[in-house]
Amino acid sequence: MTRIKFFHLTVVVLIFSSCTTTKPLTSKVQPKDVSDIQNFETLSFITLIEGGNRGKFNDTLSRKSKEIFQEVLTTFKSLPLTGNIFSSDTIVQKRIEREIEFLCVSADRQRSISGINLTPVLDSLLEISGKRFGLITITTGFTRTKRNYGGQVAKGAAMAIITLGMFYQTPIKANSTVYAMILDSKDNNVAFYRKSFLQDKEPLDKSVLTKQIQKLFEDYFWTRK
């Protein structure tokens, strides 16, 4: 299964789920000891639905999602990020992306971080930088064009009329999902993993991403508001 197919499948599953943030999965390391975190570049997979209910990966929206998310992330001063790790080598960067995907997919499928060891490239980059902790993040989701959404609403209304109001389906306009994981190079494992998904919320909306980051690290780096 390719990365894009997996995250598109995740979105399909999530549109039938309630809006929530999963239970945080943590190692024995206490949050107060997790500091000096290096930030790896966010991976983003955003789908655009233009016709019917079939979406297509959109590179432009994905790049924009990455930029917005990184901008919002830096506004959280209680998040102990002290640097960034990025490779200018295309081959190395691709390996970084595959490893980030692999770790998040593994934790998500297992619903556990037990037994998940760090992947070689991410681990070596943290060791080279002389840092123990690294943050990896992924943003996924979908959005519709205004024309598509209006058309789907009209179809739902027509169905309601035909069935005398017994059946009416409101189209889901959008979905925003964020994965966050903190790597621990010293213990060669995952210190923290959590996922947030919001239905009918735009994946490129700053306020939506802000709310998701707030929830992701709530009761870990900061207390619930």
C-alpha positions in Angstrom: 0.0 0.0 0.0 1.5 3.4 -1.0 1.6 6.3 1.3 -1.1 8.3 -0.5 -3.4 5.3 -0.7 -3.0 4.6 3.0 -3.8 8.2 4.0 -6.7 8.4 1.6 -8.0 5.2 3.2 -7.6 6.8 6.6 -9.7 9.7 5.5 -12.5 7.5 4.2 -12.6 5.6 7.6 -12.5 8.8 9.6 -15.5 10.4 7.8 -17.6 7.8 9.6 -16.0 8.5 12.9 -16.8 11.2 15.5 -14.6 14.2 15.8 -12.0 13.4 18.5 -8.4 13.2 19.6 -7.1 9.7 20.4 -5.7 8.7 23.8 -2.0 9.7 24.0 0.5 6.9 23.9 3.6 7.5 25.9 6.8 5.9 27.0 8.3 5.8 30.5 9.9 9.2 29.9 8.2 12.0 31.8 6.9 15.0 29.8 9.0 17.3 32.0 12.1 15.5 30.7 11.2 15.9 27.1 13.0 19.0 25.9 15.2 20.5 23.2 13.1 18.8 20.5 14.2 18.9 16.9 11.4 19.5 14.3 11.4 17.4 11.2 9.6 18.8 8.2 5.8 18.0 8.2 4.4 15.6 5.6 1.1 16.6 4.1 -1.4 14.6 2.0 -4.5 16.7 1.1 -7.2 15.5 -1.3 -9.4 17.7 -3.4 -12.9 16.5 -4.4 -14.0 18.2 -7.6 -16.4 15.7 -9.0 -18.9 13.4 -7.2 -17.3 12.1 -4.0 -14.0 11.0 -5.5 -11.0 12.9 -4.3 -7.6 13.2 -5.9 -4.3 14.0 -4.2 -3.5 17.7 -4.6 0.2 18.7 -4.5 -0.5 22.4 -4.3 -2.9 22.1 -1.3 -0.5 19.6 0.4 2.4 22.1 0.2 0.2 24.9 1.5 -1.0 22.6 4.3 2.6 21.9 5.3 3.4 25.7 5.3 0.4 26.6 7.4 0.9 23.8 9.9 4.6 24.7 10.4 3.6 28.4 10.9 1.0 27.5 13.5 3.3 25.1 15.3 5.8 27.8 16.0 3.2 29.9 17.8 3.0 27.3 20.6 5.8 28.6 22.9 5.2 25.8 25.5 6.2 23.2 22.8 9.9 22.8 23.4 11.1 23.0 19.8 14.6 24.3 19.5 15.7 23.5 16.0 14.8 21.9 12.6 16.2 18.9 10.8 15.9 18.9 7.0 18.2 17.3 4.4 19.0 19.1 1.1 19.8 15.7 -0.4 16.7 14.5 -2.3 17.4 10.8 -1.7 17.9 11.3 2.0 14.8 13.5 2.3 12.7 10.8 0.6 14.0 8.2 3.1 13.1 10.6 5.9 9.6 10.9 4.5 9.2 7.1 4.2 10.4 6.5 7.7 8.1 9.2 9.1 5.2 7.5 7.3 6.2 4.1 8.5 6.4 5.1 12.2 3.0 6.9 12.2 1.3 4.1 10.3 2.7 1.5 12.6 1.5 3.3 15.7 -1.9 4.0 14.2 -2.5 0.4 13.1 -1.2 -1.1 16.3 -2.8 1.6 18.5 0.4 1.1 20.5 4.0 2.4 20.5 5.2 -0.7 22.3 8.0 -2.4 20.4 8.4 0.4 17.8 12.0 1.2 17.4 13.4 4.2 15.6 14.1 3.9 12.0 17.8 4.3 10.9 17.8 7.6 9.1 15.8 9.5 11.6 17.8 8.0 14.4 21.1 8.9 12.8 20.1 12.5 12.0 19.2 13.0 15.7 22.5 11.5 16.8 24.5 13.6 14.4 22.7 16.8 15.7 23.6 15.7 19.2 19.9 15.8 20.2 17.8 13.2 21.9 14.2 14.1 20.9 12.6 14.7 17.5 9.1 15.7 16.4 7.5 14.2 13.3 4.1 15.3 12.1 1.7 14.5 9.3 -1.3 16.4 8.1 -4.0 14.7 6.0 -7.5 15.4 5.0 -9.8 16.5 2.2 -11.7 19.5 1.0 -14.3 20.1 -1.7 -14.7 22.8 -4.3 -17.6 25.1 -3.7 -19.3 23.9 -6.8 -18.9 20.2 -5.8 -20.2 20.9 -2.2 -23.2 22.8 -3.5 -24.0 20.0 -6.0 -23.9 17.4 -3.3 -26.1 19.4 -1.0 -28.6 19.7 -3.9 -28.5 15.9 -4.5 -29.2 15.3 -0.8 -32.2 17.7 -0.9 -33.6 16.0 -4.0 -33.3 12.6 -2.3 -35.2 13.9 0.7 -38.0 15.1 -1.5 -38.2 11.7 -3.4 -38.3 9.7 -0.1 -40.8 12.1 1.6 -38.1 13.2 4.0 -37.3 9.7 5.2 -33.8 9.8 3.8 -31.5 12.8 3.7 -27.7 12.7 3.6 -25.7 15.8 4.3 -22.4 15.7 2.5 -19.2 15.9 4.6 -17.6 19.1 3.4 -14.0 18.5 4.7 -11.8 16.6 7.1 -8.6 17.5 8.9 -6.4 14.9 10.5 -3.0 15.5 12.3 -0.5 12.9 13.5 2.2 13.8 16.0 5.0 11.6 17.3 8.1 12.4 19.5 11.1 10.2 18.8 13.6 9.3 21.6 17.0 8.5 20.1 18.5 7.7 23.6 16.0 5.0 24.3 15.6 4.1 20.6 11.8 4.3 20.9 8.8 6.5 20.7 8.2 8.9 23.6 4.8 10.2 22.5 2.1 9.5 19.8 -1.3 11.0 19.3 -3.8 11.7 16.5 -6.5 14.3 16.1 -9.2 14.2 13.5 -12.0 16.7 12.9 -14.9 16.2 10.6 -16.4 19.0 8.5 -13.3 21.2 9.3 -11.0 22.6 6.6 -7.5 21.1 6.7 -5.9 24.4 5.6 -7.7 26.5 8.2 -5.3 28.0 10.8 -7.8 28.0 13.5 -8.6 24.3 12.9 -4.9 23.4 13.0 -4.4 25.5 16.1 -7.2 23.6 17.9 -5.8 20.3 16.8 -2.2 21.1 18.1 -3.7 22.3 21.3 -5.5 19.1 21.8 -2.7 16.8 20.7 -0.3 18.0 23.4 -2.9 18.7 26.1 -2.1 17.1 29.4 1.4 16.4 28.2 3.1 19.8 27.6 0.3 21.9 28.9 -2.9 21.5 31.0 -6.4 21.5 29.6 -8.0 24.9 29.2 
